[in-house]
Amino acid sequence: MDSIKNQKCPFCLKNSATLSEDEKNIKEVGKVFILKLKCDACGINTQEVEIEGNKKPKVEFKVKNQNDLKKQIIKSSSAIIKIPELKISIKPTENSVGDITTVQEFIDNLIKYIQETNEISSNEYKKSEKLLDELDAAKENNGNITLIIEDKEGNSAIV
């Protein structure tokens, strides 16, 4: 990993940022660059991923079995992830970061997020519980889900 220290932070404008770049070769898409920015002054810590080749603005992947849970998700910070069967659409925010994870880790993180943000009203609670049951079923191979990643720049993939 190449790093450059004491760079000007684009957020606080102090010369206390470290920029780093890591490169991974992933057979199905080629080179993937992981770009990180960390500032000791303001605490910003963000990362982005960029795919060198084989860019597609939309990727669809059907999770059908346990092996599919091991597939890698390469997601840029500007990507939208949808699970149409569950009416889930995850849109990027200003705090979104690029990431490389597995389908299993993505589902686990989604379950954790739903559990942590569960509404108190009984109607919302019932919806959340149903959603959690369906995500658990997908993990246990008792239900199929489709992951759709929309990324205008084409820096996202499932491989």
N, C-alpha and C positions, 0 to 999 in steps of 0.2 A: 504494500500500500504506500503510495506516494503522498506525502503531506507537506504543506507549506504553512508555517506558523507566522504569527504577528501580522496578519493581513487585516485590511480595513473591513470591519463588519458592516454589511449593508443595512443593518437594523439600528445599531447604536452609533455607528461611524467611528468607533474606537479601533485602534490597531491591535486587537486582542483575539482575532478570529483565526482558527485553524481550518484550512481547506484540505480535504483529502480525497483521493480517488483510488478505488479498488476496481479491478477488472476480473470478471469471471467468464470463462468459456463454457457456454451451455449449448450442447450439441444441436438442439432443435432450432435455436435462434441465433447462434453465433456469440459474438462478444457482448457482454452486458457490463456497463459501467455503473458503479455505485459512487455517487458524489455526495460528500458530507461537508457540512458547515457547522462548526461549534465555536461559540464565543464565550470566553471566560468572563467578560465584563457584563454582558446582558443575559447570559444563560441560554441563548438560542441554541438549539441542537436539532438540526434538520438534515434530511437526506433525500436524494432523488435517484432514480434509476433511468438509464437510457440504453436502449437496444441499438446496436450498430446496424444490423441487417434484419431482413425478414419482418418488416414492420406491417402490422395489420391494425386498422382503427377499431375493429370489433372482433372479439374472440368469444366463441361459445364452447362450453365444455360440459358434457353430461356426466355426473357422478353416479356410476352404476354399481361399483364394487369397492372392496377394501383397497385394491391396488390404486384406484383413482384418487384415494385420499392422500397418497404419497406424492402425487404430482406437484410440481412447483408452480406457484403463482408469482409472476413478476408483475408488480403493479406500480405504475408511476403515481406521483402525487395528484395528478389531474384526472385520474381514471374514475369512472363510475362503475360500480359492481352491482349487478342485479341477480336476484334469484326469483324468476317469474312465478314459479309454483307457490312461493310463499309471499308473493307481493312485496318483496324486499328490494329497495333501491338505495344504495349507499353512495351518496354524492360527496365529492371532495369539499373540504373546508380550508380555511387559511392555515390550519394546523396540520393538514394532511401531509404525509411523507411517502416517498417511494419505498418499496419494501420487496423483499423476496422471502416467501414463506411457502408452506405446503397447504394443500386444500384442507387437511386435517387441522392444522394450526389456525387457518382462517375461520373454519367453523367453530373451533373452540373459543377463539377470541370473540366471535359474534355472540355465542352463547353467554360468555362472561359479560359482555357489554349489555345484553338484554337483561340479564339478572341484576346487574348493578343499577340499571336505570328503570327498573320495573315501577310502573305507576301504582299508586295506592288504590285508585278506584277499582271496584270489582270487575267492571267491564274490561278495562285495560289489562287487568291482571289475568283474566281468562284468555284474552288474545295473546298475551305474552307466554302464558303456559302452553297454549296450543302451538305457538311458534317454536318454543323450546322443545316440545315433544317431537315436532317434525324435523328439527335439526338433529336431535338425538337419533331419530330413526334413520336419517341419511348417513350418520356416522356408523351406525350398526348394520348398514346395508339392508335396511327394511324400507327404504324409501329412496326414490330417485330425485335428485335436484339438478337443475341446470345453472351453471355459473356463466354469466355474460359480463364481459369487461368491455366497456366502451372507452376508448382513449384516442382522441383526435390525432395526437402525435405518434401513435403506434408504438409506444414504449411499454406496453403491457403484453403479457402472454401467459398461457397455461401450458406447461410442458412436462 
